[in-house]
Amino acid sequence: MSNCVASSIRSLLRQQDNIKLNILTVVSPCYQLYDTELAKTGHNFFISTTNSPVWDFNISPLPPNFYHLPTNPVFYDDTVDFDFLLIHNKTYHFDSVVEASISLHLPIICVFHEAPYGGFSDHIGETLPVGKQNLEEIAKRMVDVHIFDTEEIMRQWNIPGNVISPSVDTNIYTIQRSITDRQAIAIGNMINNGILANTVEAVKAINPSVYLTDTTDEQALANDLNQCSIYINLFKHTLDINVLRAIACGCIVISVPNLILETIFNNNPNDKPSILFVNNSKTLLDTIQMLTTNITELKQLQERLLQKFKEHFSSNSFVNNWQTQFDQLKSLFYVR
């Protein structure tokens, strides 16, 4: 609570009309494009570089309202009146920045992009936990505001908060050609190269044209996805941003079991599914072969996916929801 009071006092020293927030943040290559969309809110974001990554210009240009700070933490106290600290995934970044939050008396906003026990699918059906955390310990590290990518991620964390669905830049990720003119298949890149290699080898046995989503050039990735009719998701416990990029480019999605995706795209039992889920390599290959010979089903899946995308993941909704969140935080923490 003392952090909130200190933030309120600082705010009185600044002009209050149409105030732009000064937000201290930590960047990560995994969520840099999320931050690029977040920059569209127009607030000022200051990147902590003390024991933290810097902006990766190979992925995307630095937005004009994002600024790198010197590595010397003393600089923070005398230069900028920060309002909040914003971090991605408490399990990864919380420890590295909590000291700055305490010393600067900042309320903390934490964005959760994945379920508490993340893992990768092994041989299309098993789960290998990666960096498994003690959920009770993490839950005790309370911050002021918890934001979740989906309702299902919030349910699994069992922490009160708000849901703001992520988005992608649809000026880049857009449909360039008909799905009937596409011959290739895209596979979401993964950390566990053994799993990825096994999947690539299996798919290439029935379709030699396989693209991996490992390029850091956004336009090149969008062009690659527009060569593909099918995108294969291998993540089980997160809403991988490449799934949204693939859908925006007109790909249909085959996925390993993923409750987060299922509760968004296949949430109505009375409707036909938008994403096809598979439990093993044989089912995956059978599903690919079925779709490549059934253009009608391919087109219908694409239409259903695009409709769900427009309902949940538009860029305008993302920016507006974050702007509403920031306005609520100003009302909550600031004396007016």
GUMI-20077 format. One record per residue: x, y, z of N, C-alpha, C, O in turn; residue in one letter. Coordinates in steps of 0.001 Angstrom, whole numbers, padded with zeros to 6 digits, always signed. Example, Ala and Ser with C-alpha at 12.3 -4.5 7.8 and 13.67 -1.06 7.14 Angstrom:
! GUMI-20077
+013190-005690+007800+012300-004500+007800+013200-003300+007800+014236-003319+008465A +012850-002250+007080+013670-001060+007140+012900+000030+007870+013409+001138+008039S 
END
This chain:
! GUMI-20077
+000828-001204+000000+000000+000000+000000+000863+001255+000000+000489+002256-000612M +002029+001221+000685+002899+002389+000712+003347+002774-000691+003518+003958-000982S +003540+001784-001568+003902+002085-002946+002824+002898-003624+003123+003838-004361N +001550+002540-003380+000429+003234-003999+000337+004670-003494+000081+005587-004273C +000543+004869-002194+000489+006210-001619+001601+007078-002203+001366+008229-002571V +002800+006530-002287+003925+007280-002841+003656+007667-004286+003978+008780-004702A +003070+006757-005050+002745+007055-006440+001711+008178-006519+001794+009037-007397S +000750+008174-005617-000276+009213-005596+000340+010581-005317-000017+011568-005960S +001256+010639-004366+001909+011905-004031+002705+012426-005228+002643+013614-005544I +003450+011547-005891+004229+011987-007055+003327+012555-008136+003687+013524-008804R +002159+011956-008313+001274+012392-009389+000785+013814-009190+000470+014498-010164S +000713+014276-007942+000248+015631-007671+001230+016676-008195+000861+017832-008402L +002466+016272-008405+003492+017205-008863+003477+017380-010372+004232+018193-010905L +002629+016627-011071+002584+016722-012523+001235+017244-012973+000256+017184-012229R +001187+017759-014202-000082+018183-014780-001004+016975-014909-000586+015914-015371Q -002267+017143-014496-003164+015994-014443-004042+015833-015685-004595+014756-015909Q -004175+016864-016478-005021+016765-017659-004312+015973-018749-003188+016288-019141D -004997+014932-019233-004457+014089-020306-003034+013611-019996-002156+013607-020859N -002840+013217-018764-001506+012821-018316-001045+011557-019037-001808+010607-019214I +000222+011570-019449+000854+010363-019967+001592+009698-018818+002402+010328-018138K +001311+008442-018611+001966+007723-017534+003431+007450-017879+003784+007264-019044L +004260+007428-016866+005655+007016-017008+005783+005630-016389+005705+005478-015170N +005978+004629-017228+005926+003236-016796+007301+002599-016925+007863+002525-018018I +007828+002147-015816+009081+001391-015817+008763-000053-016207+007799-000634-015707L +009563-000628-017090+009249-001979-017550+010524-002769-017810+011622-002213-017844T +010360-004055-017989+011440-004969-018362+011026-005648-019650+009919-006179-019734V +011885-005645-020653+011533-006245-021937+012080-007664-022021+013009-008037-021304V +011488-008434-022906+011928-009798-023178+011694-010066-024656+010659-009660-025183S +012611-010733-025343+012379-011049-026757+011060-011782-026985+010433-011620-028032P +010639-012588-026011+009393-013349-026153+008177-012441-026245+007200-012770-026918C +008236-011282-025560+007056-010421-025460+007301-009032-026033+006545-008101-025755Y +008348-008891-026828+008674-007581-027381+007585-007080-028320+007281-005887-028323Q +006992-007963-029115+005943-007520-030029+004652-007195-029280+003849-006388-029748L +004451-007818-028122+003352-007414-027249+003575-005962-026814+002646-005155-026827Y +004811-005640-026432+005123-004281-026016+004972-003294-027171+004595-002142-026957D +005263-003737-028390+005079-002870-029549+003613-002468-029701+003306-001315-030007T +002716-003420-029487+001283-003098-029516+000912-002216-028331+000100-001300-028467E +001506-002488-027163+001206-001717-025954+001622-000252-026120+001015+000641-025528L +002648-000013-026917+003111+001362-027147+002030+002226-027785+002061+003451-027669A +001073+001590-028457+000011+002345-029131-000922+003053-028156-001748+003864-028575K -000805+002758-026852-001595+003486-025856-001087+004915-025700-001805+005770-025182T +000138+005186-026140+000677+006530-026101+001400+006917-024834+001948+008016-024758G +001421+006046-023828+002129+006363-022588+003641+006180-022782+004081+005627-023790H +004414+006641-021825+005868+006535-021885+006332+005280-021154+005926+005024-020020N +007186+004501-021813+007700+003266-021228+009223+003355-021152+009891+003646-022144F +009759+003100-019959+011193+003198-019716+011731+001806-019389+011288+001160-018440F +012692+001362-020193+013191-000010-020106+014327-000093-019088+015367+000546-019252I +014119-000880-018043+015185-001153-017092+016195-002087-017731+015829-003140-018253S +017454-001710-017693+018509-002543-018287+019449-003104-017231+020492-003665-017565T +019088-002958-015961+019901-003501-014879+019605-004987-014714+018518-005359-014272T +020562-005832-015066+020389-007295-015013+019192-007754-015842+018546-008746-015502N +018895-007044-016920+017726-007345-017743+018087-007190-019218+019053-006503-019550S +017315-007830-020111+017588-007696-021550+017319-006282-022045+016586-005521-021413P +017915-005942-023176+017621-004690-023864+016740-005005-025070+016519-006171-025398V +016249-003979-025714+015374-004147-026881+016146-004801-028012+017267-004393-028316W +015561-005807-028634+016196-006523-029734+015734-005906-031053+014605-006134-031486D +016609-005124-031693+016244-004435-032925+016119-005397-034108+015596-005016-035155F +016588-006629-033958+016397-007623-035017+014959-008103-035082+014522-008630-036106N +014219-007925-033994+012828-008354-033957+011911-007243-034447+011023-007481-035266I +012124-006029-033947+011261-004903-034328+011935-003610-033917+012766-003604-033009S +011584-002504-034584+012157-001216-034181+011620-000782-032822+010525-001174-032420P +012398+000026-032128+011985+000539-030829+010890+001579-031030+011104+002548-031758L +009714+001410-030404+008660+002427-030534+009158+003776-030027+010006+003818-029137P +008651+004876-030573+009156+006204-030196+008894+006578-028749+009542+007485-028225P +007949+005895-028080+007658+006195-026669+008232+005137-025725+007800+005030-024578N +009209+004352-026208+009980+003439-025367+011414+003970-025266+012005+004379-026265F +011961+003958-024055+013280+004545-023835+014129+003604-022975+013656+003069-021973Y +015394+003409-023381+016323+002644-022556+016862+003525-021426+017192+004691-021643H +016947+002964-020231+017535+003652-019100+018964+003175-018875+019284+002045-019242L +019827+003984-018290+021178+003532-017947+021120+002374-016960+020114+002177-016279P +022187+001624-016889+022211+000457-016005+022349+000844-014536+022106+000016-013658T +022729+002070-014258+022903+002509-012880+021554+002811-012240+020893+003767-012646N +021122+002024-011246+019798+002229-010653+019636+003581-009979+018514+004070-009847P +020758+004210-009540+020661+005512-008872+020043+006541-009806+019382+007481-009363V +020265+006356-011100+019737+007283-012100+018220+007377-012016+017651+008438-012271F +017559+006278-011661+016097+006227-011680+015486+007215-010682+014441+007804-010958Y +016115+007396-009552+015530+008199-008487+015433+009673-008846+014535+010365-008366D +016338+010164-009676+016446+011604-009890+015962+012064-011253+015955+013265-011523D +015561+011151-012114+015333+011531-013500+013869+011505-013916+013398+012462-014531T +013141+010449-013604+011776+010270-014079+010845+010009-012906+011166+009229-012010V +009683+010669-012915+008635+010351-011934+007854+009148-012448+006874+009303-013176D +008287+007955-012069+007605+006749-012529+006275+006581-011801+006131+006947-010635F +005307+006016-012526+003979+005771-011948+003768+004306-011605+003191+003983-010567D +004236+003415-012481+004027+001983-012285+005252+001221-012766+006078+001736-013520F +005344-000005-012312+006269-000978-012872+005445-002036-013578+004534-002608-012979L +005748-002311-014852+005021-003325-015622+005981-004435-015999+007034-004179-016583L +005620-005680-015665+006458-006836-015975+005614-007914-016646+004389-007931-016527I +006291-008808-017351+005654-009953-017991+006006-011207-017203+007178-011472-016933H +004990-011972-016837+005204-013277-016201+006005-013176-014910+007235-013134-014924N +005296-013139-013814+005916-012984-012502+007007-014036-012258+008022-013746-011624K +006797-015237-012756+007755-016309-012498+009125-016010-013091+010135-016487-012574T +009180-015223-014174+010439-014978-014856+011119-013675-014428+012342-013635-014294Y +010349-012622-014214+010944-011310-014043+010759-010709-012661+011372-009688-012351H +009939-011309-011835+009578-010653-010588+010794-010399-009705+010979-009288-009207F +011624-011419-009507+012757-011279-008598+013743-010217-009055+014336-009531-008222D +013932-010066-010368+014958-009160-010877+014565-007694-010756+015434-006824-010804S +013284-007401-010600+012855-005998-010577+012158-005590-009289+011847-004413-009105V +011905-006542-008392+011184-006192-007171+011976-005186-006343+011381-004348-005666V +013305-005252-006385+014117-004294-005624+013882-002867-006118+013777-001936-005321E +013802-002706-007441+013533-001381-007999+012156-000891-007582+011978+000289-007278A +011180-001798-007567+009828-001420-007163+009804-000917-005727+009143+000075-005420S +010524-001605-004852+010550-001222-003436+011249+000129-003260+010752+001004-002552I +012400+000289-003907+013165+001517-003723+012461+002726-004326+012599+003841-003823S +011702+002508-005410+011000+003616-006062+009552+003743-005620+008849+004652-006062L +009090+002836-004745+007708+002856-004230+006683+002813-005368+005790+003657-005448H +006829+001818-006242+005969+001731-007417+004950+000607-007288+005313-000510-006919L +003682+000882-007584+002735-000222-007761+003166-001081-008949+003745-000572-009908P +002883-002380-008884+003337-003314-009912+002155-003854-010696+001158-004303-010131I +002295-003797-012032+001361-004457-012950+002087-005664-013522+003193-005535-014048I +001470-006839-013422+002091-008055-013953+001175-008680-014996-000013-008889-014747C +001739-008980-016173+000980-009594-017263+001360-011067-017352+002535-011404-017494V +000365-011938-017268+000586-013384-017325+000204-013901-018712-000935-013744-019153F +001166-014517-019389+000944-015004-020747+000778-016511-020821+000466-017045-021886H +000979-017205-019713+000908-018664-019772+000418-019224-018446+000392-018529-017430E +000035-020476-018478-000458-021159-017286+000695-021365-016305+001857-021300-016707A +000395-021615-015014+001455-021695-014009+002462-022804-014221+003632-022643-013876P +002037-023933-014784+002966-025039-014998+003157-025226-016495+002560-026116-017101Y +004000-024374-017089+004227-024452-018526+004964-025708-018908+005771-026223-018134G +004689-026210-020108+005404-027376-020598+005263-027479-022100+004437-026787-022695G +006054-028326-022716+005993-028541-024143+005514-029964-024422+005779-030886-023651F +004819-030121-025516+004343-031458-025859+005508-032320-026329+006352-031872-027106S +005545-033537-025858+006593-034469-026253+005950-035597-027048+005085-036311-026540D +006382-035752-028305+005804-036769-029181+004298-036578-029320+003549-037554-029361H +003860-035345-029393+002457-034971-029622+001528-035677-028644+000658-036439-029064I +001694-035442-027375+000746-036034-026446+001199-036049-025002+000370-036011-024093G +002510-036106-024773+003015-036092-023410+003447-034669-023051+003564-033812-023927E +003679-034427-021780+004079-033099-021351+005400-033159-020594+005582-033978-019694T +006310-032283-020975+007569-032139-020259+007543-030806-019526+007641-029764-020175L +007413-030792-018191+007413-029518-017469+008742-028788-017675+009809-029401-017660P +008659-027482-017865+009847-026666-018042+009875-025612-016947+008981-024768-016876V +010908-025651-016078+011021-024679-015018+009814-024690-014095+009289-023623-013777G +009360-025837-013661+008159-025940-012834+008316-025132-011545+009322-025262-010848K +007333-024309-011233+007405-023408-010097+006491-023886-008981+005534-024625-009214Q +006799-023459-007778+005928-023708-006642+004828-022663-006669+005067-021491-006379N +003619-023091-007020+002523-022152-007226+002190-021373-005964+001908-020176-006036L +002218-022027-004811+001890-021325-003579+002895-020217-003291+002523-019131-002847E +004156-020496-003544+005188-019483-003311+004979-018292-004233+005074-017142-003803E +004693-018570-005505+004491-017494-006471+003273-016668-006115+003303-015440-006202I +002194-017336-005713+000955-016633-005404+001118-015680-004230+000390-014692-004128A +002074-015967-003335+002296-015100-002180+002984-013796-002564+002924-012813-001825K +003632-013792-003710+004329-012590-004154+003306-011635-004776+003304-011427-005989R +002467-011075-003966+001349-010300-004486+001822-008984-005089+002645-008277-004510M +001296-008680-006237+001511-007381-006849+000175-006652-006834-000820-007183-006342V +000152-005450-007366-001061-004641-007250-002105-004971-008303-003301-004938-008015D -001672-005291-009524-002621-005558-010614-002127-006753-011415-000979-006782-011857V -002999-007737-011600-002682-008916-012407-003512-008863-013693-004737-008756-013652H -002821-008940-014835-003467-008971-016144-003172-010328-016778-002037-010802-016738I -004196-010951-017362-004045-012281-017956-004443-012235-019432-005352-011499-019817F -003749-013033-020253-004073-013091-021679-005457-013670-021930-006143-013250-022862D -005881-014637-021104-007176-015298-021308-007822-015609-019964-007169-015602-018921T -009118-015879-020017-009851-016295-018824-009308-017600-018264-009249-017785-017048E -008910-018508-019157-008411-019813-018707-007085-019677-017969-006868-020369-016975E -006195-018803-018431-004935-018587-017724-005210-018011-016342-004566-018413-015372I -006156-017075-016231-006498-016514-014926-007095-017584-014020-006799-017617-012825M -007936-018463-014579-008540-019527-013776-007476-020469-013236-007542-020881-012078R -006495-020814-014064-005469-021744-013621-004538-021131-012568-004062-021838-011681Q -004281-019843-012657-003476-019195-011628-004267-019001-010339-003697-018970-009248W -005588-018871-010476-006455-018674-009307-006051-017416-008526-006000-017419-007296N -005769-016356-009264-005448-015055-008689-006407-014033-009301-006566-014010-010521I -007050-013188-008491-007964-012185-009056-007226-011223-009986-006084-010844-009726P -007885-010839-011058-007269-009908-011992-008201-009569-013123-009412-009769-013026G -007632-009052-014209-008391-008680-015392-007810-009375-016610-006626-009710-016639N -008654-009591-017620-008235-010242-018856-008145-009203-019972-009103-008476-020234V -006995-009141-020622-006826-008329-021830-006215-009238-022895-005060-009648-022786I -006991-009544-023910-006514-010455-024962-005414-009789-025777-005533-008612-026118S -004348-010515-026095-003265-009937-026904-003706-009712-028340-004805-010105-028732P -002850-009085-029112-003165-008830-030508-001889-008861-031331-000786-008944-030792S -002058-008793-032642-000918-008703-033564-001204-007574-034543-002348-007148-034705V -000168-007104-035179-000298-005999-036127-000886-006522-037434-000190-007155-038227D -002164-006253-037650-002835-006776-038850-002512-005964-040101-003002-006281-041185T -001692-004919-039963-001163-004278-041161-000062-005134-041774+000206-005062-042973N +000573-005951-040923+001621-006869-041397+001044-008264-041612+001226-008869-042669I +000344-008766-040592-000208-010125-040650-001615-010056-041226-002592-009801-040521Y -001684-010291-042529-002951-010202-043244-002954-011231-044370-001904-011753-044745T -004122-011516-044898-004245-012525-045955-003815-011938-047294-004377-010944-047755I -002818-012557-047912-002284-012098-049193-002746-012955-050366-002703-012512-051514Q -003188-014184-050082-003572-015080-051175-004593-016082-050665-004687-016338-049465R -005353-016643-051592-006386-017610-051245-005768-018860-050616-004653-019252-050959S -006499-019471-049704-006003-020680-049052-005869-021835-050036-005094-022762-049801I -006613-021788-051127-006530-022856-052132-005244-022755-052960-004890-023695-053672T -004552-021627-052867-003298-021452-053611-002066-021741-052748-000938-021464-053157D -002286-022294-051568-001178-022538-050644-000887-024034-050568-001798-024860-050512R +000392-024358-050568+000778-025763-050558+001562-026176-049312+001688-027369-049036Q +002088-025215-048559+003021-025531-047480+002328-025654-046123+001138-025372-045982A +003103-026079-045140+002638-026228-043755+003627-025504-042845+004838-025624-043029I +003123-024755-041868+003976-024058-040907+003921-024773-039561+002878-025282-039152A +005055-024797-038889+005140-025413-037558+005716-024386-036596+006758-023791-036871I +005049-024176-035475+005523-023224-034486+006856-023657-033910+007007-024796-033467G +007821-022755-033915+009145-023095-033402+009103-023257-031892+008267-022651-031222N +010007-024076-031353+010003-024390-029936+011413-024396-029384+012386-024470-030134M +011516-024316-028061+012819-024380-027395+013390-025790-027483+014587-025970-027711I +012520-026800-027299+012984-028191-027311+013125-028659-028760+012154-029088-029383N +014349-028570-029285+014557-028863-030696+014318-030321-031047+014026-030638-032200N +014441-031231-030051+014188-032636-030329+012736-032881-030705+012442-033595-031664G +011847-032292-029953+010421-032420-030256+010114-031791-031604+009400-032372-032421I +010653-030608-031832+010422-029910-033093+010947-030734-034261+010263-030884-035273L +012152-031264-034126+012754-032045-035212+011926-033280-035533+011739-033616-036703A +011429-033959-034503+010606-035149-034732+009329-034797-035483+008907-035530-036377N +008719-033679-035121+007477-033269-035784+007739-032867-037227+006989-033242-038128T +008806-032102-037444+009151-031688-038807+009396-032906-039680+008913-032967-040811V +010143-033877-039166+010456-035090-039947+009178-035843-040308+009031-036317-041434E +008248-035953-039347+007003-036673-039610+006161-035961-040661+005619-036600-041562A +006049-034628-040548+005219-033870-041490+005841-033870-042883+005131-033974-043884V +007159-033754-042948+007818-033736-044262+007636-035045-045022+007788-035082-046243K +007311-036116-044306+007079-037395-044974+005844-037345-045871+005738-038111-046829A +004904-036437-045558+003699-036328-046390+003613-034986-047114+002829-034830-048050I +004436-034003-046670+004462-032709-047346+005851-032103-047153+006178-031660-046052N +006671-032077-048203+008050-031605-048048+008180-030102-047820+009243-029631-047414P +007107-029338-048077+007169-027883-047923+006765-027498-046508+005578-027364-046208S +007762-027320-045631+007516-026990-044227+008261-025706-043874+009455-025569-044141V +007531-024767-043266+008127-023523-042786+008157-023547-041261+007229-024043-040622Y +009233-023006-040683+009317-022834-039238+009178-021355-038909+009673-020496-039639L +008497-021064-037796+008257-019669-037435+009397-019138-036580+009180-018652-035470T +010626-019237-037111+011788-018839-036327+012465-017582-036858+013516-017196-036347D +011896-016940-037862+012478-015714-038363+012134-014545-037437+011051-014510-036853T +013055-013596-037307+012790-012406-036497+012250-011260-037344+011904-010205-036811T +012174-011456-038654+011645-010435-039563+010138-010636-039688+009682-011642-040232D +009371-009677-039184+007922-009847-039159+007323-009970-040555+006469-010826-040786E +007760-009124-041488+007194-009185-042826+007545-010499-043508+006727-011071-044228Q +008772-010978-043276+009167-012274-043836+008320-013392-043259+007935-014314-043978A +008023-013320-041956+007181-014336-041335+005769-014291-041916+005179-015333-042200L +005233-013092-042090+003894-012965-042675+003867-013543-044090+002901-014201-044476A +004921-013297-044854+004994-013848-046208+005063-015372-046175+004412-016042-046977N +005852-015922-045247+005950-017376-045107+004594-017980-044746+004181-018984-045328D +003907-017367-043787+002614-017897-043357+001589-017865-044488+000679-018693-044524L +001731-016928-045398+000814-016857-046529+001116-017897-047599+000374-018023-048573N +002203-018642-047420+002464-019792-048290+001821-021060-047728+001798-022095-048394Q +001298-020977-046502+000864-022171-045776-000655-022198-045596-001282-021175-045320C -001217-023361-045756-002646-023536-045483-002873-023992-044048-003947-023771-043488S -001854-024635-043440-002006-025232-042109-000871-024750-041205+000285-024667-041620I -001229-024436-039965-000238-024093-038936-000371-025114-037813-001475-025384-037340Y +000762-025683-037385+000764-026698-036322+001309-026069-035042+002444-025593-035011I +000499-026071-033994+000908-025531-032690+001343-026677-031777+000608-027649-031600N +002552-026559-031193+003087-027592-030315+003134-027177-028844+003611-027937-028001L +002646-025984-028535+002630-025523-027151+001329-025931-026465+000249-025817-027045F +001442-026408-025226+000252-026902-024518-000280-025946-023462-001452-026041-023098K +000543-025024-022954+000147-024264-021774+000258-022759-021964+000419-022019-020993H +000175-022307-023196+000242-020875-023440-000518-020544-024708-000764-021410-025548T -000888-019278-024835-001456-018771-026082-000288-018211-026890+000041-017030-026775L +000330-019051-027700+001498-018643-028468+001085-017579-029479+000131-017773-030232D +001801-016456-029496+001447-015345-030370+001506-015739-031837+000814-015149-032666I +002337-016744-032170+002416-017177-033568+001131-017849-034037+000851-017873-035235N +000356-018389-033120-000962-018920-033496-001844-017791-034024-002523-017944-035039V -001827-016663-033329-002636-015518-033759-002127-014949-035080-002923-014553-035931L -000814-014907-035255-000269-014424-036522-000700-015332-037677-001073-014860-038751R -000640-016637-037434-001027-017584-038482-002500-017429-038852-002852-017445-040032A -003355-017280-037851-004783-017107-038115-005032-015824-038892-005816-015814-039842I -004362-014725-038491-004542-013450-039183-004109-013545-040643-004634-012832-041498A -003140-014438-040929-002680-014637-042307-003518-015672-043061-003235-015968-044222C -004541-016221-042412-005456-017114-043100-005159-018589-042975-005782-019397-043663G -004210-018975-042101-003933-020399-041890-005006-021004-040993-005579-020314-040149C -005273-022279-041174-006069-023006-040194-005092-023675-039227-003925-023877-039566I -005558-024017-038037-004659-024443-036968-004968-025869-036521-006115-026216-036239V -003922-026681-036463-003967-027989-035807-003089-027876-034572-001971-027369-034663I -003563-028334-033427-002821-028128-032186-002805-029392-031337-003727-030206-031384S -001733-029536-030559-001747-030506-029475-002779-030032-028456-003187-028871-028510V -003219-030890-027526-004213-030449-026538-003765-029185-025814-002669-029125-025256P -004633-028178-025836-004306-026880-025250-005616-026264-024767-006408-025756-025561N -005832-026317-023452-007095-025855-022879-007295-024364-023082-008431-023901-023188L -006214-023609-023138-006311-022162-023347-006896-021866-024719-007804-021045-024845I -006380-022533-025749-006931-022350-027094-008350-022891-027200-009214-022285-027834L -008574-024030-026577-009886-024678-026686-010993-023806-026103-012076-023719-026682E -010739-023163-024973-011782-022364-024329-012080-021081-025103-013111-020449-024872T -011198-020689-026013-011458-019504-026843-012080-019885-028174-013095-019318-028578I -011473-020842-028852-011849-021121-030236-012887-022231-030371-013599-022289-031373F -012981-023109-029380-013975-024190-029438-014863-024141-028204-015161-025177-027609N -015284-022948-027820-015954-022772-026530-017440-023091-026568-018058-023226-025512N -018026-023213-027738-019460-023506-027835-019664-024927-028353-019347-025207-029509N -020191-025832-027518-020353-027236-027950-021350-027390-029100-021368-028420-029774P -022177-026367-029323-023165-026445-030405-022591-026005-031746-023217-026200-032788N -021405-025414-031721-020768-024960-032954-019718-025971-033414-019206-026763-032623D -019417-025924-034686-018326-026737-035205-016999-026174-034689-016892-024967-034475K -015985-027023-034486-014703-026541-033945-014002-025591-034912-014151-025693-036130P -013240-024671-034341-012426-023764-035156-010983-024235-035242-010304-023990-036239S -010512-024914-034190-009173-025495-034171-009302-027005-034020-010144-027487-033262I -008475-027746-034737-008482-029202-034650-007368-029649-033711-006207-029290-033909L -007715-030433-032690-006738-030892-031697-006398-032355-031937-007266-033166-032262F -005109-032679-031771-004630-034044-032002-003805-034496-030805-003187-033679-030123V -003800-035813-030553-003108-036372-029385-001822-037107-029716-001019-037385-028826N -001621-037420-030976-000428-038184-031339-000049-037912-032783-000793-037269-033524N +001110-038407-033172+001634-038124-034508+000750-038704-035608+000564-038068-036645S +000208-039892-035399-000634-040509-036427-001877-039658-036689-002240-039416-037840K -002527-039205-035611-003717-038365-035778-003354-037053-036463-004119-036545-037283T -002189-036505-036128-001742-035276-036777-001619-035474-038278-002147-034678-039055L -000934-036518-038689-000726-036763-040116-002037-037081-040818-002258-036628-041942L -002911-037852-040178-004217-038159-040768-005032-036885-040967-005706-036727-041985D -004969-035970-039985-005722-034724-040071-005193-033841-041200-005972-033224-041928T -003869-033782-041344-003281-033002-042437-003735-033547-043784-004123-032784-044669I -003687-034860-043939-004091-035462-045213-005564-035252-045495-005950-035040-046644Q -006395-035308-044461-007819-035063-044634-008078-033640-045137-008885-033430-046042M -007389-032674-044543-007623-031278-044907-007099-030949-046298-007718-030170-047023L -005982-031523-046673-005417-031217-047989-006256-031787-049126-006087-031395-050280T -007150-032701-048810-008037-033261-049842-009477-032792-049677-010361-033231-050413T -009718-031902-048715-011082-031421-048456-011046-029897-048387-010971-029304-047311N -011101-029285-049560-010991-027830-049640-012169-027146-048954-012007-026077-048367I -013345-027749-049023-014521-027156-048378-014309-027036-046871-014570-025984-046287T -013841-028100-046250-013579-028076-044812-012486-027057-044477-012570-026360-043466E -011474-026975-045324-010383-026032-045111-010919-024602-045099-010569-023820-044215L -011759-024255-046063-012317-022903-046146-013237-022597-044967-013228-021485-044439K -014029-023587-044558-014944-023364-043433-014185-023151-042122-014563-022304-041312Q -013120-023917-041919-012294-023723-040732-011664-022329-040738-011617-021659-039707L -011188-021904-041893-010589-020578-041999-011600-019492-041646-011267-018553-040923Q -012816-019604-042140-013852-018606-041846-014161-018551-040356-014296-017468-039786E -014272-019721-039721-014589-019742-038282-013449-019155-037456-013688-018427-036493R -012203-019471-037835-011054-018941-037106-010965-017419-037239-010714-016722-036255L -011168-016911-038438-011079-015467-038650-012164-014732-037872-011932-013633-037366L -013340-015330-037774-014413-014712-037001-014044-014642-035518-014243-013613-034871Q -013506-015738-034986-013074-015755-033581-011956-014741-033348-011923-014070-032317K -011047-014634-034305-009941-013686-034189-010474-012260-034091-010029-011483-033246F -011419-011920-034948-011989-010568-034933-012715-010288-033622-012693-009163-033123K -013359-011316-033066-014109-011140-031818-013195-010913-030619-013545-010154-029716E -012033-011556-030595-011219-011586-029377-009887-010837-029474-009359-010401-028451H -009333-010677-030685-007925-010276-030751-007656-009079-031660-006557-008964-032202F -008608-008206-031837-008361-007051-032685-007415-006078-031990-007411-005970-030764S -006610-005370-032789-005648-004419-032251-006353-003269-031543-005888-002799-030505S -007477-002813-032101-008215-001707-031479-008721-002091-030096-008654-001294-029161N -009231-003320-029967-009723-003772-028661-008591-003861-027654-008750-003480-026494S -007443-004368-028102-006286-004487-027223-005879-003112-026676-005710-002946-025468F -005725-002142-027562-005301-000799-027139-006357-000163-026249-006031+000424-025217V -007630-000277-026645-008708+000334-025853-008811-000301-024465-009023+000397-023474N -008662-001620-024398-008750-002299-023094-007600-001900-022178-007790-001717-020975N -006402-001767-022753-005273-001323-021933-005451+000139-021508-005117+000510-020383W -005974+000953-022410-006189+002350-022054-007203+002465-020916-007036+003264-019994Q -008256+001650-021000-009240+001617-019913-008595+001161-018613-008881+001709-017549T -007719+000152-018698-007024-000344-017512-006149+000749-016898-006154+000942-015682Q -005405+001457-017730-004551+002533-017222-005396+003649-016597-005025+004204-015563F -006525+003975-017223-007405+005010-016655-007931+004588-015285-008004+005399-014362D -008291+003322-015165-008771+002819-013868-007669+002874-012816-007926+003193-011655Q -006447+002564-013225-005334+002600-012286-005050+004031-011828-004731+004268-010663L -005171+004972-012752-004975+006372-012352-006027+006774-011330-005719+007474-010366K -007266+006337-011531-008335+006655-010580-008123+005971-009255-008447+006524-008204S -007575+004754-009299-007402+003967-008086-006227+004474-007248-006334+004572-006026L -005109+004796-007900-003898+005098-007176-003618+006595-007017-002819+006993-006169F -004277+007424-007833-003938+008839-007822-004986+009663-007093-006177+009365-007180Y -004557+010701-006372-005457+011669-005781-005795+012705-006826-004900+013321-007405V -007081+012905-007075-007476+013847-008123-008018+015125-007529-008400+016035-008265R 
END
